[in-house]
Amino acid sequence: MTPVELSRTVLHAVRRAVDAGELAVAVLPERVVVAPPGPGGCGDYATNVALQLARPAGQPAPRVAELLRTRLLRTDGISDVVVTGPGFLNISLDGDADGRLVRDILRAGPRYGHSDTLAGQAPEFHAAHDARAVVLMDAVARVLRSQGARPRLTCAGPPEDAWVRILGIPSDIPVGTGTRSDTLRPVPAPADPTPLGRDAARWALLHPAPHDRPHLGPGHDDEHLAQRETNPLFRVRYAHARTRALLRNAADLGFTPEPGPVTPDGDTQGLLPTLADHPRVLTATAAHRAPDRLARHLVAVADALAPLLPSVLPLGDEKPSAAHRARLALAEAAGTVLAGGLTLLGIDAPDHL
């Protein structure tokens, strides 16, 4: 059960409770957010939907949580539900939840986390005739499309030729006034980003929050182009390339990835929850028009992946085992998430770096 499927399952439980008269809620939430448990939580996923429903239902949140817990425990694929804190639902899935997550990611490929949550919506966006504003609008539109929306874009002036050739901006963005649009107004770049090339320039413009000033111009260009760990874009792309190298090396050794249980140790404990959180991050990025959230998430995935990489392949005379196959599948899944996220930002994810 993927996070998206679990979200729908919890929402279905809420609707059944309302239909049965257990909850008197006039307006149901459009979606339920599920995420890895926070401090004090347990299980595979947690949700605060009971806290959201408590006031409109006129019941204490722990009571709402218990009502939903009873219904969720009858659902196939859910092994346990625990109520913690003021009313958080902590949900454990049946069997090999880690293996299922990896299989779900590999099955979806770079589209993992894409959904039809915003299907039927056509938000309008307008950008000033400014490189950062136009790149931001393009990235926001990409993420919105991944969630089923069909955004409409206008710009205060025709995109510059260099923005199209170097920054990857669509050449056919109509010129408009933005009268009825959501106008994107990031802090302008202090210097021309195009000398950095497409990937580094887009990262330099998108990684900072829109209200923060990008580090561009004399004295800053090297930090975006440097092939070292202090450069977050390099860490992300290097982590992706390492996963692809591991797949090639494993093929040379005669084994392939196979999702399965992965021992929860220091090498993997941070990576699995981060991968599981990817669909929620895409939804939040779309809702807040904030590609910087996705960029920071990709850095978190890359940093969480790094400790796993040295233990994926057998060492010395060691023979490939089920554990190696499971770790290779997990590494491949992480690389898939990195590639999909970079693509949504309009940045290339090379297999060799």
DRENDO-544112 format. One line per 4 residues: number of its first residue (from 1); their letters; for each residue x, y, z of C-alpha. Coordinates in nm, 4 decimals, padded with zeros to 6 digits. Each point is the difference from the previous one (the first is absolute). Example, Ala and Ser with C-alpha at 12.3 -4.5 7.8 and 13.67 -1.06 7.14 Angstrom:
<lumkols>
1> as> 01.2300,-00.4500,00.7800  00.1370,00.3440,-00.0660
</lumkols>
This chain:
<lumkols>
1> mtpv> 00.0000,00.0000,00.0000  00.1566,00.3260,-00.1138  -00.0335,00.3237,00.2000  -00.2544,00.1219,-00.2566
5> elsr> -00.2021,-00.3220,00.0358  00.0193,00.0206,00.3793  -00.1180,00.3612,-00.0132  -00.3037,-00.1087,-00.2004
9> tvlh> -00.0612,-00.2892,00.2405  -00.0062,00.2331,00.3005  -00.2289,00.2433,-00.1814  -00.2328,-00.2912,-00.0853
13> avrr> -00.0087,-00.0928,00.3702  -00.0979,00.3589,00.0829  -00.2807,-00.0075,-00.2555  -00.1313,-00.3314,00.1328
17> avda> -00.0013,00.1387,00.3549  -00.1979,00.3025,-00.1203  -00.2450,-00.2174,-00.1946  -00.0513,-00.2175,00.3102
21> gela> -00.0799,00.3053,00.2139  00.3090,-00.0405,00.2181  00.1408,00.3342,-00.1136  -00.2123,00.3058,-00.0712
25> vavl> 00.2226,00.1899,-00.2428  -00.1604,00.2255,-00.2599  00.3078,00.0426,-00.2218  00.2459,-00.2851,-00.0444
29> perv> 00.3670,00.0633,-00.0777  00.0918,-00.0400,-00.3655  00.3015,-00.2082,00.0944  00.1758,-00.1449,00.3032
33> vvap> 00.3706,00.0577,00.0528  00.1990,-00.3048,00.1086  00.3711,00.0221,00.0765  00.2695,-00.1880,00.1913
37> pgpg> -00.0656,00.0230,00.3765  00.1589,00.2864,00.1870  00.1616,-00.0127,00.3466  -00.2096,-00.2125,00.2328
41> gcgd> -00.1753,-00.1737,-00.2880  00.0202,-00.3589,-00.1178  -00.0874,-00.2199,-00.2962  00.0553,00.0730,-00.3671
45> yatn> -00.2128,00.3154,-00.0442  -00.1864,00.2542,00.2100  -00.2815,00.2481,-00.0623  -00.1573,00.2846,00.1967
49> valq> -00.3402,-00.0294,-00.1696  -00.1726,-00.0625,00.3355  00.1262,00.3354,00.1294  -00.1305,00.1705,-00.3138
53> larp> -00.3455,-00.1553,00.0399  -00.0372,00.0425,00.3762  -00.1323,00.3571,00.0053  -00.2490,-00.0309,-00.2892
57> agqp> -00.1164,-00.3356,00.1426  -00.0433,00.1442,00.3483  00.1972,-00.2873,00.1535  00.3406,-00.0286,00.1658
61> aprv> 00.2750,-00.0956,-00.2406  00.0883,-00.3229,00.1881  -00.3641,-00.1111,-00.0356  00.0047,00.0714,-00.3745
65> aell> 00.3306,-00.1832,-00.0303  -00.1415,-00.3087,00.1753  -00.3008,-00.0030,-00.2334  00.2276,00.0073,-00.3024
69> rtrl> 00.2408,-00.2496,00.1558  -00.2788,-00.2573,00.0325  -00.0882,00.0340,-00.3665  00.3584,-00.0002,-00.1261
73> lrtd> 00.0783,-00.3218,00.1882  -00.2574,-00.1759,-00.2200  00.1830,00.1045,-00.3169  00.2130,-00.2454,-00.1963
77> gisd> 00.3656,00.0976,00.0009  -00.0090,00.1716,00.3407  00.1351,-00.2036,00.2919  -00.0283,00.2487,00.2866
81> vvvt> -00.1128,00.3531,00.0818  00.1167,00.1786,00.3155  -00.1296,00.3332,00.1299  00.2746,00.2195,00.1451
85> gpgf> 00.0268,00.3502,00.1413  -00.3055,00.2227,-00.0384  -00.1544,-00.2279,-00.2662  00.2536,-00.1023,-00.2638
89> lnis> -00.0750,-00.3236,-00.1839  00.3135,-00.2124,-00.0417  -00.0510,-00.2686,-00.2631  00.2014,-00.3205,-00.0514
93> ldgd> -00.0295,-00.1844,-00.3294  -00.0030,-00.3763,-00.0431  00.3145,-00.1908,-00.0848  00.2990,00.1544,-00.1686
97> adgr> -00.0907,00.3679,-00.0134  00.3533,00.0977,-00.1062  -00.0006,-00.2461,-00.2889  -00.3429,00.1194,-00.1096
101> lvrd> 00.1148,00.3615,00.0009  00.3003,-00.0850,-00.2173  -00.2159,-00.2045,-00.2375  -00.2499,00.2859,-00.0249
105> ilra> 00.2766,00.2465,-00.0864  00.1593,-00.2271,-00.2599  -00.3399,-00.0785,-00.1529  -00.0870,00.3704,-00.0337
109> gpry> 00.3498,00.1009,-00.1099  00.0703,00.3752,-00.0184  -00.3767,00.0571,00.0314  00.0002,-00.1227,00.3611
113> ghsd> -00.1962,00.2572,00.1984  -00.1995,00.1201,-00.3016  -00.3750,-00.0002,00.0559  -00.3315,00.1338,-00.1261
117> tlag> -00.0629,00.1961,00.3203  -00.0358,00.3285,-00.1903  -00.1747,-00.1424,-00.3082  -00.2452,00.2465,-00.1498
121> qape> 00.1798,00.3044,00.1424  00.1469,00.2579,-00.2380  00.1773,00.2635,00.2137  00.1289,00.3086,-00.1808
125> fhaa> 00.3501,00.1332,00.0610  00.1703,00.3174,-00.1120  00.3704,00.0812,00.0153  00.1866,00.3257,-00.0323
129> hdar> 00.2458,00.0263,-00.2880  00.2760,-00.1281,00.2259  00.2084,-00.3176,-00.0295  -00.0656,-00.1224,00.3535
133> avvl> -00.3736,00.0690,-00.0147  -00.0341,-00.1892,-00.3277  00.2106,-00.2975,00.1185  -00.2025,-00.0128,00.3219
137> mdav> -00.3263,00.0036,-00.1954  00.1241,-00.2767,-00.2295  00.0987,-00.2220,00.2965  -00.3282,00.0652,00.1808
141> arvl> -00.1882,-00.0958,-00.3154  00.1989,-00.3234,-00.0339  -00.0825,-00.1069,00.3559  -00.3654,00.0990,-00.0351
145> rsqg> -00.0276,-00.2136,-00.3139  00.1431,-00.2923,00.1990  -00.3013,00.0326,00.2306  -00.2542,00.0100,-00.2819
149> arpr> -00.0462,00.3779,-00.0397  00.0162,00.1820,-00.3328  00.1533,00.3400,00.0812  -00.0268,00.2956,-00.2352
153> ltca> 00.3046,00.2243,-00.0253  00.0594,00.3564,-00.1139  00.3021,00.2276,00.0145  00.0367,00.3772,-00.0017
157> gppe> 00.2140,-00.0272,-00.3120  00.1206,-00.2599,-00.2488  00.2609,-00.2351,00.1531  00.3542,00.1020,-00.0902
161> dawv> 00.1738,-00.2259,-00.2494  00.2672,-00.0930,00.2577  -00.2688,-00.1047,00.2491  -00.1429,-00.2372,-00.2579
165> rilg> 00.3327,-00.1372,-00.1272  00.1872,-00.0218,00.3290  -00.2567,-00.0053,00.2817  -00.2498,-00.2266,-00.1745
169> ipsd> -00.2907,00.2434,00.0138  -00.2824,-00.0802,-00.2462  00.0142,00.2407,-00.2904  -00.3773,00.0200,-00.0374
173> ipvg> -00.0989,00.1572,00.3338  -00.2606,00.2625,-00.0951  00.0511,00.3642,00.0883  -00.2695,00.1222,00.2386
177> tgtr> -00.0785,00.2404,00.2809  -00.0763,-00.2513,00.2731  -00.3176,00.1784,00.0996  -00.1675,-00.3172,00.1276
181> sdtl> 00.3149,-00.2025,00.0571  00.2014,-00.1079,00.2980  00.2978,00.2299,-00.0549  00.3328,-00.1540,00.1021
185> rpvp> 00.2338,00.2624,00.1445  00.3254,-00.1588,00.1183  00.2927,00.2176,00.0991  00.1745,00.0649,-00.3345
189> apad> 00.3372,-00.1563,-00.0701  00.2816,00.2502,00.0644  00.1831,-00.1100,-00.3158  -00.0599,-00.1766,-00.3293
193> ptpl> -00.0246,-00.3744,00.0793  00.0532,-00.1263,-00.3560  00.3845,-00.0215,00.0183  -00.0494,-00.2905,00.2437
197> grda> -00.1751,-00.2139,-00.2596  -00.3458,-00.1491,00.0308  00.0332,-00.2379,00.2957  00.2085,00.2142,00.2349
201> arwa> -00.1942,00.3158,-00.0903  -00.3408,-00.1554,00.0659  00.1219,-00.1463,00.3296  00.1475,00.3354,00.1058
205> llhp> -00.3360,00.1668,-00.0703  -00.2273,-00.2699,00.1469  00.1856,-00.1363,00.3033  -00.0400,00.3228,00.2044
209> aphd> -00.3545,00.0826,00.1098  -00.1633,00.2596,-00.2288  00.0341,00.2681,00.2678  00.3765,-00.0651,00.0377
213> rphl> 00.2642,00.1599,-00.2179  00.1835,-00.2512,-00.2244  00.3785,-00.0168,00.0242  00.1036,00.1002,-00.3502
217> gpgh> 00.2664,00.2144,-00.1584  00.3700,00.0529,00.0747  00.1189,-00.2080,00.2925  -00.2963,-00.2366,-00.0102
221> ddeh> 00.0045,-00.1776,-00.3350  00.2596,-00.2546,00.1130  -00.2221,-00.1251,00.2829  -00.2613,-00.1097,-00.2551
225> laqr> 00.2470,-00.1648,-00.2382  00.2399,-00.1597,00.2487  00.0151,-00.3802,-00.0072  00.0191,-00.0372,00.3756
229> etnp> -00.2245,-00.0788,00.2956  -00.0477,00.3636,00.0959  -00.2095,00.0363,-00.3173  -00.3479,-00.1468,00.0713
233> lfrv> -00.0783,-00.0454,-00.3712  00.3187,-00.2033,-00.0407  -00.0978,-00.2183,00.2995  -00.3399,-00.0707,-00.1527
237> ryah> 00.1291,-00.0788,-00.3491  00.2983,-00.1954,00.1319  -00.2284,-00.2136,00.2196  -00.2180,-00.0771,-00.3025
241> artr> 00.3029,-00.0887,-00.2135  00.1344,-00.2275,00.2758  -00.3240,-00.2007,00.0025  00.0281,-00.0519,-00.3741
245> allr> 00.3651,-00.1051,00.0349  -00.0998,-00.2522,00.2674  -00.2576,-00.1518,-00.2360  00.2654,-00.0355,-00.2703
249> naad> 00.2508,-00.1504,00.2406  -00.2568,-00.2410,00.1417  -00.0852,-00.1162,-00.3527  00.3706,-00.0709,-00.0544
253> lgft> -00.0078,-00.2127,00.3189  -00.3031,-00.1863,-00.1256  -00.2785,00.1229,00.2262  -00.2912,00.2387,-00.0284
257> pepg> -00.2084,00.2058,00.2469  -00.2804,-00.1754,00.1817  -00.2152,00.1947,00.2499  -00.0185,-00.1600,00.3407
261> pvtp> 00.0545,00.0583,00.3711  00.2876,00.2324,00.0766  00.1567,-00.0205,00.3435  -00.0880,00.3266,00.1826
265> dgdt> 00.3459,00.1273,00.0902  00.1906,00.3233,-00.0277  00.0398,-00.0517,-00.3743  -00.3711,00.0018,-00.0840
269> qgll> -00.2053,00.1380,00.2879  -00.0062,00.3534,-00.1392  -00.0431,-00.0911,-00.3652  -00.3227,-00.2009,00.0041
273> ptla> -00.2136,00.2671,00.1747  00.1440,00.2658,-00.2302  -00.0973,-00.1987,-00.3094  -00.3464,-00.0667,00.1441
277> dhpr> -00.0419,00.3745,00.0512  00.0589,00.0862,-00.3673  -00.3697,00.0023,-00.1075  -00.0855,00.2350,00.2878
281> vlta> 00.2867,00.2311,-00.0974  -00.1257,00.0208,-00.3586  -00.3492,00.0824,00.1233  00.1344,00.2709,00.2338
285> taah> 00.2239,00.1405,-00.2735  -00.3017,00.0335,-00.2280  -00.2250,00.1459,00.2700  00.2505,00.2648,00.1138
289> rapd> 00.1448,00.0765,-00.3447  00.3414,-00.0693,00.1544  00.2492,-00.2071,-00.2050  00.2573,00.0668,00.2729
293> rlar> -00.1844,-00.2589,00.2114  00.0635,-00.2643,-00.2624  00.3633,00.1081,-00.0420  00.0646,-00.0291,00.3751
297> hlva> -00.1731,-00.3379,00.0066  00.2294,-00.1306,-00.2741  00.3013,00.1093,00.2041  -00.1468,-00.1891,00.2987
301> vada> -00.0442,-00.3139,-00.2131  00.3573,00.0233,-00.1299  00.1436,00.0501,00.3497  -00.2071,-00.2880,00.1414
305> lapl> 00.1110,-00.2241,-00.2869  00.3733,00.0591,00.0464  00.0509,-00.2350,00.3008  -00.1673,-00.2890,-00.1865
309> lpsv> 00.2136,00.0084,-00.3137  00.3213,-00.1651,00.1332  -00.1923,-00.3066,00.1224  -00.2003,-00.0760,-00.3150
313> lplg> 00.2525,-00.2170,-00.1855  00.1696,-00.3122,00.1417  00.3516,00.0521,00.1341  00.2949,-00.2204,-00.0843
317> dekp> -00.1013,-00.3649,-00.0452  -00.3449,00.0621,00.1423  -00.2821,-00.1413,-00.2137  -00.3059,00.2099,-00.0909
321> saah> -00.2798,-00.0689,00.2464  -00.3657,00.0943,00.0382  00.1165,00.2890,00.2189  00.2207,00.1326,-00.2796
325> rarl> -00.2875,-00.0262,-00.2482  -00.2332,00.1854,00.2372  00.2555,00.2733,00.0612  00.0601,00.0356,-00.3719
329> alae> -00.3751,00.0341,-00.0576  -00.0187,00.2648,00.2723  00.2896,00.1912,-00.1574  -00.1678,-00.0238,-00.3414
333> aagt> -00.3244,00.1328,00.1503  00.1826,00.2958,00.1548  00.1668,00.0761,-00.3330  -00.3401,-00.0170,-00.1679
337> vlag> -00.1427,00.2561,00.2427  00.2991,00.2288,-00.0555  -00.0343,-00.0234,-00.3780  -00.3745,00.0659,00.0091
341> gltl> 00.0402,00.2981,00.2315  00.2793,00.1566,-00.2042  -00.2082,-00.0389,-00.3154  -00.2865,00.1911,00.1616
345> lgid> 00.2455,00.2806,00.0751  00.1110,-00.0046,-00.3644  00.3451,-00.1360,00.0890  00.1792,-00.2932,-00.1597
349> apdh> 00.0833,-00.3146,00.1999  00.3007,-00.1555,-00.1773  00.0862,-00.3679,00.0457  00.3726,00.0843,-00.0103
353> l> 00.1527,00.2904,00.1900
</lumkols>
